[in-house]
Amino acid sequence: YFYRFRVGLAVSPVGRTRTTPEFGAPLAKMRFAWHSCAHYEQGLFTAYGDLAKQNPDVILSLGDYIYEVSYGAAVRRMPVEDAFSLSDYRLIHAVHKMDPDLQAAHAAAPWLYIWDDHEVANDYQADFGKVLPGQDPAKDFPIRKYNAYKAFFESQPLRARSRFDAANRMRIYGQSGWGDLLDFTLLDTRQYRSKGACLSPGRQEAESVSRATCAELQDPSRTILGARQERFVSENFMRAPFKWSVLVQPTIFSTLFQKNSQGDPTAFTDGWSGFEPARQKIIDLMARRRRDVSSVVIGGDMHGFWANDVKQDYAKPESDTVAVEFVSSSITSISFNYDRWNRIFPDNPHLKWQDDRVRGYGLVDVTPQTMDVRLMSTPTTWRRDQAFKPLKRYVVERGKPALNEA
């Protein structure tokens, strides 16, 4: 379908969208792209422009579509230093939508959305940011979250089911199937999660905690998805008639075994490593259903590319690989952790490769037998004349969860 808008004398460029193939209909191929982490100030949105040229059937936005706060080196400035009000969030979305490369990506194909934290505030979670008596009530977090969600809903082409419910929530999680070839299971890991494990008194944002002393890390009652979304995943993920199932979530899914400066094992509380029993439920699903449907996990958030094995038991490197995982780098957001991440690889044999020195996105061609994954990168987003090319390419064969570098 092709479309455009008229408002008075203004006429928009022509956009293109499409509907999905009929459920279960034979489908020989499709192409999708995914991206995350687009800080407006930290680079130009050239990745969106290149992505649009790749002619994808669908584009998946995995979170941090905007950033609520100004920080870091800047090639251009946001109109808001730190968003709290509805007008703040609306203005940030509006400035993004004026970018020609982002416009091109929105006009190229339909989008599917999940979110992470910066659509609202860094690392937000249960009871986050409640103001104390005498503080500015405009900075009360429930009000801030309402403003952020409302601006997000107004600015994005979301389904009607994403309207606010009585608890001031928007349903982002869901599923999108493409014929008999592939389905996307999209997760919301932000709204329904338990409070971060073993946080220091008075701390709101995530932190690294001791694996040895923080019993909450292994508490099976803690959740990152919430009970209703867990049931949805259990009932729908990796089901026939699809040949492939893609788990769409905002960050790195695989565990990261890290150590503090004293050499003690730690876990970062914001991601899946802070909710390992909840993640294990999904891994167990993958293990049970992989004979019928092959699964791949995609993520973002890390501001770098990653390729990993999803293990049946991360504490036992010899356990089965039940799926593979790809994390895309950021559209613009910077990172300086290349050496730090490489140092943890000996303690994490399931991690196969990473590079956070470049920006980019993921591009995937799917057939009934293979998934061809290209991790598209550019050395800098501060210049418009920098080309994108595959930094790594992997071919995943159906029924064989392994990273085959092409």
The 8 nearest C-alpha neighbors of each residue, nearest first, counted from 0:
[[1, 16, 15, 17, 2, 14, 18, 108],
 [0, 2, 15, 14, 16, 13, 3, 17],
 [3, 1, 14, 13, 15, 0, 4, 16],
 [2, 4, 13, 11, 14, 12, 5, 10],
 [3, 5, 11, 10, 6, 2, 12, 9],
 [4, 6, 10, 9, 7, 11, 3, 8],
 [7, 5, 9, 8, 10, 4, 11, 3],
 [8, 6, 9, 5, 10, 4, 11, 3],
 [7, 9, 6, 10, 5, 11, 4, 3],
 [10, 8, 6, 7, 5, 11, 4, 12],
 [11, 9, 5, 4, 8, 6, 12, 3],
 [10, 12, 4, 3, 13, 5, 9, 14],
 [11, 13, 3, 14, 10, 4, 106, 2],
 [14, 12, 3, 2, 11, 1, 15, 106],
 [13, 15, 106, 2, 1, 3, 107, 12],
 [16, 14, 1, 107, 106, 0, 108, 2],
 [17, 15, 108, 109, 0, 1, 14, 107],
 [18, 16, 0, 19, 109, 15, 108, 56],
 [17, 19, 20, 16, 0, 109, 21, 177],
 [18, 20, 177, 21, 17, 176, 178, 22],
 [21, 19, 178, 177, 22, 18, 24, 26],
 [20, 22, 178, 24, 23, 19, 177, 179],
 [21, 23, 178, 24, 20, 179, 177, 176],
 [22, 24, 179, 178, 240, 21, 25, 241],
 [23, 25, 178, 21, 179, 22, 26, 20],
 [26, 24, 179, 178, 23, 27, 180, 20],
 [27, 25, 180, 178, 28, 179, 24, 177],
 [28, 26, 366, 367, 25, 29, 180, 365],
 [29, 27, 366, 365, 26, 30, 364, 367],
 [28, 30, 365, 364, 56, 31, 366, 27],
 [31, 29, 364, 55, 56, 363, 365, 32],
 [32, 30, 57, 55, 363, 56, 58, 362],
 [31, 33, 362, 58, 361, 363, 59, 55],
 [32, 34, 59, 361, 58, 60, 360, 362],
 [33, 35, 360, 60, 61, 327, 361, 59],
 [34, 36, 61, 62, 329, 299, 63, 60],
 [37, 35, 63, 329, 330, 332, 64, 38],
 [38, 36, 330, 331, 64, 332, 39, 65],
 [37, 39, 332, 66, 40, 41, 331, 36],
 [40, 38, 41, 37, 42, 77, 95, 65],
 [39, 41, 73, 75, 76, 38, 74, 42],
 [42, 40, 73, 38, 331, 332, 39, 74],
 [43, 41, 331, 380, 381, 40, 74, 39],
 [42, 44, 380, 45, 381, 331, 39, 41],
 [43, 45, 46, 47, 100, 42, 101, 330],
 [46, 44, 48, 47, 43, 100, 49, 383],
 [47, 45, 49, 48, 44, 359, 330, 50],
 [48, 46, 50, 100, 45, 101, 49, 104],
 [47, 49, 100, 45, 51, 46, 50, 103],
 [50, 48, 46, 52, 51, 47, 45, 53],
 [49, 51, 47, 53, 52, 48, 46, 104],
 [50, 52, 104, 48, 49, 53, 107, 54],
 [51, 53, 49, 50, 54, 48, 107, 55],
 [54, 52, 50, 51, 55, 49, 362, 32],
 [53, 55, 52, 51, 56, 107, 50, 108],
 [56, 54, 30, 31, 57, 53, 32, 108],
 [55, 57, 30, 31, 108, 29, 54, 58],
 [56, 58, 31, 109, 55, 108, 110, 59],
 [59, 57, 110, 32, 33, 31, 111, 109],
 [58, 60, 33, 111, 110, 112, 32, 61],
 [59, 61, 112, 34, 62, 33, 35, 111],
 [62, 60, 249, 35, 113, 114, 34, 59],
 [114, 61, 63, 115, 35, 64, 113, 249],
 [64, 62, 36, 117, 65, 118, 115, 35],
 [63, 65, 62, 37, 36, 35, 118, 66],
 [64, 66, 63, 118, 37, 38, 117, 67],
 [67, 65, 117, 68, 38, 118, 63, 64],
 [66, 68, 82, 117, 81, 120, 119, 118],
 [67, 69, 81, 66, 80, 82, 70, 79],
 [68, 70, 80, 81, 77, 67, 79, 71],
 [71, 69, 68, 72, 73, 40, 80, 41],
 [72, 70, 73, 41, 69, 40, 333, 332],
 [71, 73, 41, 70, 74, 40, 333, 42],
 [74, 72, 40, 41, 75, 71, 76, 42],
 [73, 75, 40, 42, 41, 381, 72, 76],
 [76, 74, 40, 73, 77, 39, 41, 42],
 [75, 77, 40, 78, 73, 74, 39, 69],
 [76, 78, 79, 40, 39, 69, 75, 80],
 [77, 79, 76, 91, 80, 90, 94, 87],
 [80, 78, 77, 81, 82, 87, 91, 69],
 [79, 81, 69, 68, 82, 78, 77, 67],
 [82, 80, 68, 79, 67, 69, 83, 87],
 [83, 81, 87, 67, 88, 84, 79, 68],
 [82, 84, 143, 87, 138, 81, 85, 137],
 [85, 83, 87, 86, 146, 82, 143, 88],
 [84, 86, 146, 88, 87, 89, 147, 150],
 [85, 87, 89, 84, 88, 90, 146, 150],
 [88, 86, 84, 82, 90, 85, 89, 83],
 [87, 89, 91, 85, 90, 86, 147, 150],
 [90, 88, 86, 92, 150, 91, 87, 93],
 [89, 91, 93, 87, 88, 92, 86, 94],
 [92, 90, 88, 94, 93, 89, 95, 87],
 [93, 91, 95, 89, 90, 94, 96, 88],
 [92, 94, 90, 96, 95, 91, 89, 97],
 [93, 95, 91, 97, 96, 92, 90, 98],
 [96, 94, 92, 93, 97, 98, 91, 39],
 [95, 97, 93, 94, 98, 92, 102, 101],
 [96, 98, 94, 95, 99, 93, 102, 101],
 [97, 99, 96, 101, 95, 100, 102, 94],
 [100, 98, 102, 101, 103, 97, 48, 96],
 [101, 99, 48, 103, 102, 47, 98, 44],
 [100, 102, 104, 103, 47, 98, 99, 105],
 [101, 103, 99, 105, 100, 104, 106, 98],
 [104, 102, 100, 106, 101, 105, 51, 48],
 [103, 105, 51, 101, 107, 106, 102, 47],
 [106, 104, 102, 103, 107, 101, 108, 109],
 [105, 107, 14, 103, 104, 15, 108, 102],
 [108, 106, 104, 15, 51, 105, 103, 14],
 [107, 109, 16, 57, 15, 106, 56, 105],
 [110, 108, 16, 57, 58, 17, 111, 105],
 [109, 111, 58, 59, 57, 112, 108, 60],
 [110, 112, 59, 60, 58, 109, 113, 57],
 [113, 111, 60, 59, 61, 110, 114, 171],
 [112, 114, 61, 62, 171, 60, 187, 185],
 [115, 62, 113, 61, 63, 112, 249, 116],
 [114, 116, 62, 63, 249, 189, 117, 118],
 [115, 117, 121, 118, 122, 120, 119, 123],
 [118, 116, 120, 66, 119, 63, 121, 67],
 [117, 119, 116, 65, 63, 66, 67, 120],
 [118, 120, 117, 147, 116, 144, 67, 121],
 [121, 119, 117, 116, 123, 67, 122, 118],
 [120, 122, 116, 117, 123, 204, 119, 67],
 [123, 121, 204, 116, 205, 120, 124, 269],
 [122, 124, 121, 120, 127, 116, 204, 125],
 [125, 123, 127, 194, 126, 122, 189, 192],
 [124, 126, 194, 127, 193, 192, 123, 191],
 [127, 125, 124, 129, 128, 194, 140, 203],
 [126, 128, 124, 125, 123, 129, 203, 140],
 [127, 129, 140, 130, 126, 139, 203, 138],
 [130, 128, 139, 140, 127, 126, 131, 141],
 [131, 129, 139, 134, 128, 132, 136, 138],
 [130, 132, 134, 133, 129, 135, 139, 136],
 [133, 131, 134, 130, 135, 136, 129, 139],
 [132, 134, 131, 135, 136, 130, 139, 138],
 [135, 133, 132, 131, 130, 136, 138, 139],
 [134, 136, 137, 138, 133, 130, 139, 131],
 [137, 135, 138, 139, 134, 130, 133, 142],
 [136, 138, 135, 139, 142, 83, 84, 143],
 [139, 137, 136, 135, 140, 83, 143, 130],
 [140, 138, 130, 136, 129, 137, 142, 141],
 [139, 141, 143, 128, 142, 129, 144, 138],
 [142, 140, 144, 143, 139, 145, 129, 128],
 [143, 141, 145, 140, 144, 139, 146, 137],
 [142, 144, 140, 146, 83, 145, 141, 147],
 [145, 143, 147, 141, 146, 142, 140, 119],
 [144, 146, 142, 148, 143, 147, 149, 141],
 [145, 147, 85, 143, 149, 144, 148, 84],
 [146, 148, 144, 150, 119, 145, 149, 88],
 [149, 147, 151, 145, 150, 146, 144, 152],
 [148, 150, 152, 146, 151, 147, 145, 153],
 [151, 149, 153, 89, 147, 148, 152, 88],
 [152, 150, 148, 154, 149, 153, 155, 147],
 [151, 153, 149, 150, 154, 155, 148, 157],
 [152, 154, 150, 151, 155, 149, 156, 89],
 [153, 155, 151, 152, 150, 92, 156, 89],
 [154, 156, 152, 157, 153, 151, 150, 112],
 [157, 155, 158, 154, 152, 110, 153, 111],
 [158, 156, 155, 161, 159, 152, 112, 160],
 [157, 159, 160, 161, 156, 162, 171, 170],
 [158, 160, 161, 162, 157, 156, 170, 152],
 [159, 161, 158, 162, 170, 169, 157, 171],
 [162, 160, 170, 169, 159, 158, 171, 163],
 [163, 161, 160, 169, 159, 164, 152, 170],
 [164, 162, 169, 168, 167, 161, 165, 166],
 [165, 163, 167, 166, 168, 162, 169, 161],
 [164, 166, 167, 163, 168, 169, 162, 145],
 [165, 167, 164, 168, 163, 169, 145, 141],
 [168, 166, 164, 163, 165, 145, 169, 144],
 [169, 167, 163, 164, 166, 170, 165, 190],
 [170, 168, 161, 163, 162, 171, 164, 167],
 [169, 171, 161, 172, 160, 168, 162, 163],
 [170, 172, 113, 169, 161, 187, 173, 112],
 [173, 171, 186, 185, 187, 170, 113, 174],
 [174, 172, 185, 184, 171, 186, 175, 170],
 [173, 175, 184, 183, 185, 176, 182, 172],
 [174, 176, 183, 182, 184, 177, 173, 185],
 [175, 177, 182, 181, 178, 183, 174, 22],
 [176, 178, 181, 20, 19, 182, 180, 179],
 [179, 177, 24, 23, 22, 20, 21, 180],
 [178, 180, 23, 241, 240, 24, 25, 26],
 [181, 179, 241, 242, 178, 26, 177, 367],
 [182, 180, 243, 241, 177, 244, 242, 176],
 [181, 183, 176, 244, 175, 177, 245, 241],
 [182, 184, 245, 175, 174, 244, 185, 246],
 [185, 183, 174, 246, 247, 173, 245, 236],
 [184, 186, 247, 172, 173, 174, 183, 248],
 [187, 185, 172, 248, 188, 247, 184, 113],
 [186, 188, 172, 189, 171, 113, 224, 190],
 [189, 187, 224, 223, 186, 190, 192, 191],
 [188, 190, 187, 192, 191, 115, 124, 116],
 [191, 189, 192, 188, 187, 124, 168, 224],
 [190, 192, 225, 224, 189, 223, 193, 188],
 [193, 191, 223, 222, 224, 190, 189, 225],
 [194, 192, 222, 221, 223, 125, 195, 191],
 [193, 195, 125, 124, 196, 192, 126, 221],
 [194, 196, 268, 198, 193, 197, 269, 205],
 [195, 197, 215, 198, 216, 268, 194, 273],
 [198, 196, 213, 199, 195, 215, 208, 216],
 [199, 197, 196, 195, 202, 200, 206, 205],
 [198, 200, 202, 201, 197, 206, 203, 208],
 [201, 199, 202, 198, 203, 197, 204, 196],
 [200, 202, 199, 203, 198, 204, 128, 127],
 [203, 201, 199, 200, 204, 198, 205, 206],
 [202, 204, 127, 201, 128, 205, 123, 198],
 [203, 205, 122, 202, 206, 123, 121, 127],
 [206, 204, 269, 268, 122, 195, 203, 267],
 [207, 205, 267, 268, 208, 204, 198, 269],
 [206, 208, 267, 266, 265, 268, 209, 205],
 [209, 207, 265, 266, 206, 210, 267, 197],
 [208, 210, 265, 211, 212, 213, 264, 266],
 [209, 211, 265, 213, 264, 212, 266, 208],
 [210, 212, 209, 213, 264, 214, 265, 263],
 [211, 213, 209, 210, 214, 208, 215, 197],
 [214, 212, 215, 210, 209, 216, 197, 211],
 [213, 215, 216, 217, 212, 218, 210, 211],
 [216, 214, 218, 217, 213, 196, 197, 221],
 [217, 215, 214, 218, 273, 213, 196, 274],
 [218, 216, 215, 214, 219, 276, 275, 274],
 [217, 219, 215, 220, 216, 221, 214, 276],
 [220, 218, 276, 221, 217, 277, 222, 216],
 [219, 221, 218, 222, 277, 276, 217, 193],
 [222, 220, 219, 193, 218, 274, 223, 277],
 [221, 223, 192, 193, 225, 224, 277, 220],
 [222, 224, 192, 188, 225, 193, 191, 274],
 [225, 223, 188, 191, 222, 228, 192, 229],
 [224, 226, 191, 222, 228, 227, 223, 192],
 [227, 225, 229, 228, 230, 224, 222, 191],
 [228, 226, 230, 229, 225, 231, 224, 232],
 [227, 229, 231, 230, 226, 225, 224, 232],
 [230, 228, 226, 232, 231, 227, 224, 225],
 [231, 229, 233, 227, 228, 232, 234, 226],
 [230, 232, 228, 234, 229, 233, 235, 227],
 [231, 233, 236, 229, 235, 230, 234, 228],
 [234, 232, 230, 231, 235, 236, 229, 284],
 [233, 235, 231, 232, 230, 236, 238, 229],
 [236, 234, 232, 233, 238, 231, 237, 184],
 [235, 237, 232, 238, 233, 234, 184, 244],
 [238, 236, 244, 292, 288, 235, 239, 294],
 [237, 239, 236, 235, 240, 241, 292, 288],
 [240, 238, 241, 237, 292, 242, 291, 179],
 [239, 241, 179, 23, 238, 242, 180, 178],
 [242, 240, 179, 239, 180, 181, 243, 238],
 [241, 243, 292, 180, 181, 293, 367, 179],
 [242, 244, 181, 293, 241, 292, 294, 180],
 [245, 243, 294, 182, 237, 181, 183, 293],
 [246, 244, 183, 295, 294, 296, 247, 184],
 [245, 247, 296, 184, 183, 297, 295, 248],
 [246, 248, 185, 297, 184, 245, 186, 296],
 [249, 247, 186, 298, 250, 185, 246, 297],
 [248, 250, 298, 61, 299, 62, 115, 300],
 [249, 251, 299, 298, 300, 248, 252, 301],
 [252, 250, 298, 253, 326, 299, 301, 249],
 [251, 253, 271, 250, 254, 298, 324, 296],
 [254, 252, 251, 309, 255, 307, 271, 308],
 [253, 255, 272, 256, 252, 271, 313, 251],
 [256, 254, 257, 272, 253, 347, 266, 343],
 [255, 257, 347, 254, 346, 266, 264, 265],
 [256, 258, 265, 264, 255, 343, 266, 259],
 [259, 257, 264, 263, 262, 265, 260, 256],
 [258, 260, 262, 261, 263, 265, 264, 257],
 [259, 261, 262, 258, 263, 264, 257, 265],
 [262, 260, 259, 263, 258, 264, 265, 209],
 [261, 263, 258, 259, 260, 264, 257, 265],
 [262, 264, 258, 259, 261, 265, 209, 260],
 [265, 263, 258, 210, 257, 209, 262, 259],
 [266, 264, 209, 210, 258, 208, 257, 207],
 [267, 265, 207, 208, 272, 268, 210, 273],
 [268, 266, 207, 206, 269, 273, 272, 208],
 [267, 269, 273, 205, 195, 206, 270, 196],
 [268, 270, 205, 267, 273, 122, 195, 271],
 [271, 269, 272, 273, 268, 267, 250, 274],
 [270, 272, 274, 273, 252, 275, 278, 254],
 [273, 271, 254, 270, 274, 275, 266, 267],
 [272, 274, 268, 271, 270, 216, 267, 275],
 [275, 273, 271, 272, 277, 276, 216, 278],
 [274, 276, 278, 277, 272, 271, 273, 279],
 [277, 275, 279, 278, 219, 274, 217, 280],
 [278, 276, 275, 279, 274, 280, 222, 223],
 [279, 277, 275, 280, 276, 281, 274, 282],
 [278, 280, 282, 276, 281, 277, 283, 275],
 [281, 279, 283, 278, 282, 277, 284, 276],
 [282, 280, 284, 279, 283, 278, 285, 277],
 [281, 283, 279, 285, 284, 280, 286, 311],
 [282, 284, 286, 280, 285, 281, 279, 287],
 [285, 283, 281, 287, 282, 286, 288, 280],
 [286, 284, 282, 283, 288, 287, 289, 321],
 [285, 287, 283, 284, 321, 289, 288, 282],
 [288, 286, 284, 285, 289, 283, 290, 282],
 [287, 289, 285, 290, 286, 291, 284, 292],
 [288, 290, 292, 293, 291, 285, 286, 287],
 [291, 289, 288, 292, 398, 293, 287, 286],
 [290, 292, 289, 288, 293, 242, 239, 238],
 [293, 291, 289, 242, 243, 237, 290, 288],
 [294, 292, 243, 289, 398, 397, 244, 242],
 [293, 295, 244, 245, 322, 243, 292, 296],
 [294, 296, 245, 323, 322, 324, 246, 244],
 [297, 295, 324, 246, 245, 323, 325, 247],
 [296, 298, 325, 247, 326, 324, 246, 248],
 [299, 297, 326, 250, 249, 248, 251, 325],
 [298, 300, 250, 326, 327, 249, 35, 301],
 [301, 299, 250, 302, 249, 36, 35, 298],
 [300, 302, 303, 299, 250, 328, 251, 329],
 [303, 301, 329, 328, 300, 334, 355, 332],
 [355, 302, 328, 304, 301, 354, 327, 329],
 [303, 305, 328, 327, 354, 326, 353, 355],
 [306, 304, 353, 326, 352, 325, 307, 303],
 [305, 307, 325, 352, 351, 324, 326, 353],
 [308, 306, 350, 324, 351, 349, 323, 309],
 [307, 309, 323, 349, 310, 320, 324, 322],
 [308, 310, 322, 323, 320, 321, 253, 307],
 [311, 309, 320, 312, 313, 319, 321, 308],
 [310, 312, 319, 318, 320, 321, 282, 313],
 [313, 311, 310, 315, 314, 318, 316, 319],
 [314, 312, 315, 310, 316, 311, 254, 349],
 [313, 315, 312, 316, 318, 310, 317, 311],
 [316, 314, 313, 317, 312, 318, 310, 311],
 [317, 315, 318, 313, 314, 348, 349, 312],
 [316, 318, 315, 319, 312, 310, 320, 313],
 [319, 317, 316, 315, 311, 312, 310, 320],
 [320, 318, 311, 310, 321, 317, 312, 316],
 [319, 321, 310, 309, 322, 308, 311, 400],
 [320, 322, 286, 309, 310, 319, 285, 311],
 [323, 321, 400, 309, 295, 294, 320, 308],
 [324, 322, 308, 309, 295, 307, 400, 296],
 [323, 325, 296, 307, 297, 306, 295, 308],
 [324, 326, 306, 297, 305, 296, 298, 327],
 [327, 325, 298, 305, 299, 304, 297, 251],
 [328, 326, 304, 299, 360, 361, 303, 34],
 [327, 303, 329, 302, 304, 359, 358, 360],
 [330, 328, 302, 36, 331, 358, 35, 332],
 [329, 331, 37, 359, 36, 358, 46, 35],
 [332, 330, 42, 37, 329, 41, 38, 358],
 [333, 331, 38, 329, 41, 36, 37, 302],
 [332, 334, 331, 302, 41, 335, 329, 358],
 [335, 333, 302, 336, 355, 332, 356, 303],
 [334, 336, 337, 333, 355, 356, 338, 339],
 [335, 337, 339, 338, 334, 340, 355, 356],
 [336, 338, 340, 339, 355, 335, 354, 341],
 [339, 337, 341, 340, 336, 342, 335, 343],
 [338, 340, 336, 342, 341, 337, 343, 335],
 [341, 339, 342, 337, 343, 338, 336, 344],
 [340, 342, 338, 344, 343, 339, 337, 353],
 [341, 343, 339, 340, 344, 338, 345, 346],
 [342, 344, 341, 340, 346, 345, 257, 347],
 [343, 345, 347, 346, 341, 342, 348, 350],
 [346, 344, 347, 343, 348, 342, 341, 350],
 [347, 345, 344, 343, 348, 256, 257, 342],
 [346, 348, 344, 349, 345, 350, 256, 343],
 [349, 347, 350, 345, 344, 346, 316, 351],
 [348, 350, 308, 347, 307, 351, 316, 309],
 [351, 349, 307, 348, 347, 352, 344, 308],
 [350, 352, 307, 306, 349, 348, 353, 308],
 [353, 351, 306, 305, 350, 307, 354, 304],
 [352, 354, 305, 304, 306, 355, 303, 351],
 [353, 355, 304, 303, 356, 337, 305, 357],
 [303, 356, 354, 357, 337, 302, 304, 334],
 [355, 357, 354, 337, 303, 334, 358, 335],
 [358, 356, 378, 355, 377, 376, 379, 359],
 [357, 359, 329, 328, 376, 377, 330, 331],
 [358, 360, 376, 328, 375, 330, 329, 46],
 [361, 359, 34, 327, 375, 328, 33, 374],
 [360, 362, 374, 33, 32, 327, 375, 373],
 [363, 361, 32, 373, 372, 31, 374, 33],
 [364, 362, 372, 31, 371, 30, 32, 373],
 [365, 363, 30, 371, 370, 29, 372, 31],
 [364, 366, 370, 29, 28, 369, 30, 363],
 [367, 365, 28, 369, 368, 27, 370, 364],
 [366, 368, 369, 180, 242, 27, 365, 28],
 [369, 367, 397, 366, 396, 370, 365, 242],
 [370, 368, 396, 366, 395, 397, 365, 367],
 [369, 371, 365, 395, 394, 364, 372, 366],
 [370, 372, 394, 364, 363, 393, 369, 365],
 [373, 371, 363, 393, 392, 362, 394, 370],
 [372, 374, 392, 362, 389, 375, 361, 391],
 [373, 375, 361, 389, 391, 390, 360, 392],
 [374, 376, 389, 388, 359, 360, 390, 361],
 [377, 375, 359, 387, 358, 388, 390, 389],
 [376, 378, 387, 379, 358, 357, 386, 359],
 [379, 377, 357, 358, 376, 380, 385, 356],
 [380, 378, 381, 377, 382, 357, 358, 385],
 [379, 381, 42, 43, 382, 45, 331, 383],
 [380, 382, 42, 379, 43, 74, 383, 41],
 [383, 381, 380, 384, 385, 379, 43, 42],
 [382, 384, 385, 45, 381, 380, 43, 386],
 [383, 385, 382, 386, 45, 380, 381, 379],
 [386, 384, 383, 382, 377, 387, 379, 380],
 [385, 387, 377, 384, 388, 376, 49, 383],
 [388, 386, 377, 376, 375, 385, 49, 389],
 [387, 389, 375, 376, 390, 386, 377, 374],
 [390, 388, 375, 374, 391, 373, 376, 392],
 [389, 391, 374, 376, 375, 388, 392, 373],
 [392, 390, 389, 374, 373, 393, 404, 375],
 [391, 393, 373, 405, 372, 404, 374, 389],
 [394, 392, 404, 372, 403, 405, 371, 402],
 [393, 395, 371, 403, 370, 372, 405, 404],
 [396, 394, 370, 369, 402, 403, 401, 393],
 [397, 395, 369, 399, 368, 398, 394, 370],
 [396, 398, 368, 399, 369, 293, 395, 400],
 [397, 399, 293, 396, 400, 290, 289, 292],
 [398, 400, 396, 397, 401, 395, 293, 322],
 [401, 399, 322, 323, 321, 398, 320, 395],
 [400, 402, 399, 403, 395, 323, 308, 322],
 [401, 403, 395, 404, 393, 323, 394, 400],
 [404, 402, 393, 394, 401, 395, 405, 396],
 [403, 405, 393, 392, 402, 394, 391, 395],
 [404, 393, 392, 403, 394, 391, 371, 372]]
